[in-house]
Amino acid sequence: MPLMDRILRVDLSAGRVTSSEIPDRWLENYVGGKGMGARYLYAELEPGTDPEAPANILLFMLGPLTGYTPGEQRYAAITKSPLTGAFLDSYGGGSFPGRLAGSLGDHLGILVTGEADEPVVLSVADGEATLEPATALWGLDATETCARFPDAAVACIGPAGERGVRYATIASDGGDHHAGRGGAGTVMGAKNLKAVVAHGAAPNGLADLRDRYGEAFAESDAGRWLTASDTLETVDFANEVGVLPTRGWQAGQFDGADEIGIERVREDAHGRERPNDHVPGGFQVDSDTGESVPRGATPIVLGAGLGIDDFDAVATLGAICDRLAMDVITAGNAIAWAIRASQQGVIDRDFSFGDEETARALIDEIVTQSTPLGVALAGGVERAVDQFGGSDLIPTVKGMELSSYDPRRAETMALAYATSDRGGCHRRARPVELESVSSGDPSDTKRAASVVAEQNRRAVLWCLIVDDFLEEVLRADLGAEWLGAVGYDHSRDDLERVGERVWTLVRLFNVREGFSRTDDELPEILTEPPSDGSSEGNAVDRATFDALLDQYYAVRDWDRLGRPTAELRSRLDLEGVFDEDTSVSQSPTHDGATEPTGDS
């Protein structure tokens, strides 16, 4: 197996593809995936670049383990987000990551800049890439686009990305898999890049190691849970503990949860996706627009979030978003905002929860941008608020809508949302799964440290890149044994530093783009209790949260404004990385933040 130590560079404006070596020090410090993408983005993207401008960078990054490990294979789409203006790493699964790994040879990823004059496809095989006309594909949805390449694996955009919806996804496998949040598909559309097509076969090696870890994964709590329920059981869990966002975040429980939860899905499903080693993929169901594979976010956001208790309707709404290649989480929250805004007189429209037709009509308005409301909603909730008002209806962090869990009953989950590097994301850390059922009362320092530790571990996994749920069987050495098998020499201690280094580098990127402590705050809606459900009477106390955020910064060794300190930068070998455009602190501790300084 080749050592992946090169990057494929594609300049769409010039129509040119080149290859360059990755510095050895970068491979050691960032490994691949999220870390390597962050290093390139920080080094080569000019501060303040418009995310939809040709100068923005879009990376398709693999990890050194892509194609080998058990669980689902993934790739990382890394760019500056059109939705938030912050760093974005979004992960897509299915057949594309493994086949891309088999197509790239000794390349760890693809770095795309510029804008093609006309729509193009990037075709990858045997370690090389070519640009091919794609005008005939423009306007096709994700299912139709993937069908045009029956002998290859595809990562493509649909109408949402073509038309500049700021939360467009990059879709694979006909829309069953997505690099979903933050608008990586929007960047593809702005660059006139319709698809990346991988013609190679997925790597085939390390079978003994894969079988050993695969068996352990299948027998682990995460493996058994995925085998039984995939991510769809999160609906039942969130409803039971009272953190299921319902009817636009107005309640923590949904009366119709049983009709959209895992038991109903099992009744309707006609199979599972192709088994991946020892754990099968998602449930396959039929909808009005064809077969789909709904994930946990679909019934949470398009079901409970919109007050719809008909699973067939929810599956259809999800399938529509999937074919359009549009993030279901932001789309569902944008629709919920429109319904609440209409009910409170913020907009002059008549919408109601529980109405599938309302949701369908608003999805159409969003993707076609045929009305002023559709244009606003195509930019996400915060842009709709900027135009119409209604700021306290749907929660966002750093411009990204919150997703699966209501944090008003779990303050540590509120901290995880607030400090997520890409915005309101529940994938960076999920302490709600323990805190919401815990009777203990840990200190703020312990709660902050638990979020930091999980964020760092996830950062390591996303450098490798491996299935999130594989964490349970990789926790002992964080993947060091696997890395040794593909030519790396990293101990667990080395990988812990990699995770912390990558999280800190992304923070430096966001600081350079103007983000600070004020962007780590929670929206006002979360300081008020929901109207009903088991979370009634619970809300995030602002003073308590601020103290918890202080502790988080202290554990991270950031100053009180959320800027990494000089000591931390030195310890993580970042002193020679950050530039004079990044506002950093000379403060030796998190206490007593100083005026911004651009040191180097």
C-alpha positions, -999 to 999 in steps of 0.1 A, spaced: 0 0 0 15 34 -10 23 60 16 -2 88 10 21 118 11 10 140 -18 -19 163 -25 -37 167 -59 -43 203 -68 -70 214 -91 -72 250 -104 -106 252 -120 -100 287 -134 -70 276 -153 -83 241 -160 -51 227 -145 -43 197 -123 -10 193 -106 5 172 -77 27 183 -48 43 167 -19 30 171 16 57 182 40 69 154 63 63 176 94 27 181 84 21 144 81 36 139 116 16 167 132 -17 165 114 -18 129 99 -46 134 74 -84 142 72 -95 171 93 -60 180 105 -44 181 71 -73 200 56 -71 225 84 -34 230 79 -38 236 42 -68 259 47 -51 280 73 -19 282 53 -34 290 19 -67 308 23 -66 346 26 -84 359 57 -118 373 49 -123 354 17 -159 352 6 -169 315 9 -186 316 -25 -157 333 -43 -133 315 -66 -105 321 -41 -121 299 -15 -105 265 -11 -124 232 -10 -106 200 0 -117 164 -4 -95 148 23 -90 111 32 -72 96 62 -44 71 60 -69 44 72 -96 51 46 -108 19 31 -92 -4 57 -110 0 90 -144 -16 99 -175 5 101 -185 30 75 -158 46 54 -158 84 52 -141 114 36 -139 150 48 -151 180 28 -132 210 42 -137 246 34 -148 280 47 -185 277 53 -210 298 33 -235 293 61 -213 304 90 -181 320 77 -162 296 100 -141 266 94 -161 237 80 -154 200 81 -182 178 69 -181 140 65 -196 118 38 -199 80 38 -210 53 14 -190 39 -15 -173 71 -25 -145 74 2 -131 39 -3 -132 42 -41 -116 77 -39 -88 62 -18 -84 35 -45 -83 62 -72 -58 87 -57 -28 65 -55 -3 82 -32 -24 113 -28 -41 120 6 -67 143 -9 -77 169 -35 -74 207 -31 -97 227 -53 -95 264 -61 -109 287 -87 -141 286 -107 -147 268 -140 -163 288 -169 -188 260 -174 -200 231 -152 -173 204 -150 -168 169 -135 -135 160 -119 -127 124 -129 -101 106 -108 -83 73 -115 -48 58 -111 -35 88 -91 -44 113 -117 -74 136 -124 -90 152 -155 -117 178 -159 -146 170 -182 -176 190 -194 -207 186 -173 -232 211 -188 -256 182 -196 -256 172 -159 -264 207 -146 -299 207 -132 -300 170 -123 -306 159 -88 -283 137 -67 -300 105 -77 -300 113 -114 -264 125 -113 -250 94 -96 -270 72 -121 -250 87 -150 -218 70 -136 -229 34 -130 -193 20 -129 -179 47 -106 -185 63 -72 -197 99 -72 -197 129 -49 -220 155 -64 -242 185 -59 -279 188 -67 -301 218 -75 -295 232 -40 -258 236 -46 -262 248 -81 -286 276 -70 -266 288 -40 -286 274 -10 -261 280 17 -265 246 33 -262 225 2 -246 191 7 -223 169 -13 -242 137 -20 -231 102 -28 -248 69 -36 -278 86 -52 -284 108 -22 -282 81 5 -250 97 20 -240 133 24 -212 156 36 -241 174 51 -237 205 73 -224 240 66 -227 242 28 -197 224 13 -221 217 -17 -226 254 -20 -189 259 -25 -189 232 -52 -218 250 -69 -201 284 -68 -170 267 -85 -192 251 -112 -179 217 -100 -209 193 -105 -192 161 -93 -160 143 -83 -161 108 -99 -138 80 -85 -131 52 -109 -108 31 -88 -116 1 -65 -115 5 -28 -83 -7 -11 -82 -43 0 -57 -50 28 -50 -54 65 -78 -81 66 -66 -97 99 -65 -63 116 -99 -53 102 -115 -86 112 -102 -84 147 -114 -49 152 -146 -56 133 -155 -84 157 -147 -62 187 -168 -34 171 -198 -56 165 -197 -68 201 -193 -33 215 -222 -12 228 -219 11 198 -218 -19 173 -248 -36 189 -267 -3 189 -260 4 153 -269 -32 143 -302 -29 161 -312 6 154 -286 26 134 -289 63 145 -327 63 144 -331 53 180 -319 88 190 -356 98 184 -368 74 212 -339 83 235 -343 121 231 -380 118 236 -377 97 267 -353 120 285 -371 152 273 -345 167 250 -363 161 216 -367 194 199 -404 196 191 -425 221 170 -397 246 165 -380 240 199 -411 248 219 -412 214 237 -388 187 247 -411 157 240 -433 148 210 -466 130 214 -461 113 180 -426 101 187 -436 64 185 -449 69 150 -416 82 137 -392 62 160 -372 30 155 -401 5 159 -420 22 131 -389 23 109 -383 -14 114 -419 -21 103 -415 0 72 -379 -9 62 -374 -35 34 -337 -40 42 -305 -25 53 -277 -9 32 -249 -31 21 -233 -46 52 -199 -31 60 -178 -57 77 -196 -67 109 -222 -39 112 -249 -32 86 -258 2 73 -289 23 75 -325 12 70 -339 13 35 -374 26 32 -397 37 3 -410 72 -1 -431 91 -26 -399 101 -44 -382 66 -43 -361 46 -19 -343 65 9 -321 58 39 -332 81 67 -308 89 95 -317 100 130 -317 137 121 -345 131 96 -374 122 120 -360 145 147 -359 177 126 -385 170 98 -407 150 121 -408 162 158 -393 195 148 -422 202 124 -448 184 145 -453 157 118 -461 122 132 -466 104 99 -434 85 91 -442 81 54 -444 119 52 -412 124 71 -394 99 49 -406 117 18 -395 151 31 -361 136 39 -358 120 5 -367 153 -12 -339 171 6 -315 142 -2 -322 144 -39 -319 181 -39 -287 177 -19 -297 200 9 -290 196 46 -321 183 64 -311 198 97 -309 234 85 -338 229 61 -360 216 89 -350 244 113 -356 270 86 -391 257 79 -398 256 117 -387 292 119 -410 302 91 -440 284 109 -433 301 142 -426 334 125 -460 332 108 -478 324 140 -462 353 158 -469 378 130 -432 382 121 -440 373 85 -473 377 66 -479 340 58 -502 313 72 -483 282 82 -489 255 108 -470 226 124 -480 191 115 -486 200 79 -465 180 54 -477 202 25 -465 233 42 -431 217 45 -430 206 9 -440 240 -3 -413 258 17 -386 233 5 -396 242 -30 -395 280 -22 -360 275 -7 -345 256 -36 -361 277 -63 -358 310 -43 -390 320 -60 -402 342 -32 -386 367 -8 -391 342 20 -375 314 0 -345 336 -7 -341 344 30 -345 308 41 -320 296 15 -294 315 36 -304 297 69 -322 309 100 -299 338 108 -303 354 74 -341 351 76 -339 368 110 -317 396 95 -344 402 69 -376 397 89 -368 396 126 -379 368 149 -345 363 165 -357 342 195 -375 314 177 -349 289 166 -315 285 183 -282 288 163 -245 289 173 -220 306 150 -248 308 124 -255 271 124 -288 257 135 -287 233 164 -295 197 156 -306 167 176 -307 174 213 -322 203 233 -295 214 258 -318 231 282 -318 200 304 -281 193 299 -258 222 305 -227 203 294 -244 197 261 -250 235 259 -213 239 264 -206 214 236 -228 232 212 -214 266 221 -178 256 217 -182 235 185 -157 247 160 -181 246 130 -213 259 148 -242 243 164 -231 207 159 -239 177 182 -211 155 166 -182 173 182 -192 160 217 -224 144 230 -223 147 269 -262 148 268 -262 111 265 -248 108 300 -258 141 317 -295 138 309 -298 105 328 -271 112 355 -280 120 391 -245 132 399 -233 168 402 -198 171 388 -178 203 391 -176 228 363 -140 218 358 -148 181 353 -177 189 330 -156 212 309 -128 187 308 -152 160 296 -162 181 266 -126 190 258 -115 154 260 -143 142 237 -137 170 212 -100 161 211 -107 124 206 -131 132 178 -105 154 161 -81 125 161 -107 101 146 -114 127 119 -77 129 111 -75 92 106 -106 92 91 -126 64 108 -163 58 116 -173 80 146 -187 50 164 -154 31 161 -142 53 189 -153 27 215 -127 1 202 -100 26 193 -100 44 227 -72 23 241 -46 37 217 -66 61 195 -56 42 164 -19 39 169 -18 2 161 -37 9 128 -14 38 119 17 16 125 3 -9 99 2 18 72 36 33 79 31 59 106 49 60 140 25 76 165 20 66 201 -13 73 220 4 103 235 14 116 201 -22 112 189 -36 130 219 -14 160 210 -26 157 174 -62 160 185 -55 190 207 -33 206 181 -59 203 153 -87 217 176 -64 246 185 -54 253 148 -91 254 138 -97 278 167 -69 300 153 -85 299 119 -118 310 133 -102 337 154 -85 350 123 -120 351 106 -133 373 135 -148 348 159 -144 353 196 -160 346 229 -192 363 219 -196 336 192 -194 309 219 -225 322 237 -259 306 235 -290 321 220 -316 336 243 -342 310 234 -322 284 254 -323 306 286 -361 302 286 -378 269 294 -398 251 267 -436 252 270 -441 216 278 -426 181 281 -403 167 307 -379 197 303 -406 221 314 -390 245 339 -355 238 327 -334 264 310 -297 273 307 -288 298 334 -267 325 318 -244 330 348 -239 293 353 -231 289 316 -206 317 316 -188 302 345 -187 268 327 -173 285 296 -146 301 317 -136 267 329 -136 253 294 -112 281 283 -90 273 314 -89 236 305 -80 244 269 -54 270 280 -72 298 261 -76 333 275 -109 347 286 -117 359 251 -112 324 238 -77 329 222 -51 302 225 -22 313 247 14 316 238 23 287 261 -2 264 244 9 274 210 45 266 219 36 232 235 16 222 204 43 232 179 21 260 165 43 290 170 56 288 135 21 282 121 -1 311 130 3 344 111 2 381 118 -35 383 107 -46 361 137 -55 379 169 -38 360 197 -30 366 233 3 370 251 -14 362 284 3 334 302 -30 319 315 -67 323 308 -69 350 334 -65 386 324 -69 386 287 -48 412 269 -54 433 239 -53 414 206 -18 409 193 -6 396 159 26 379 169 46 353 149 
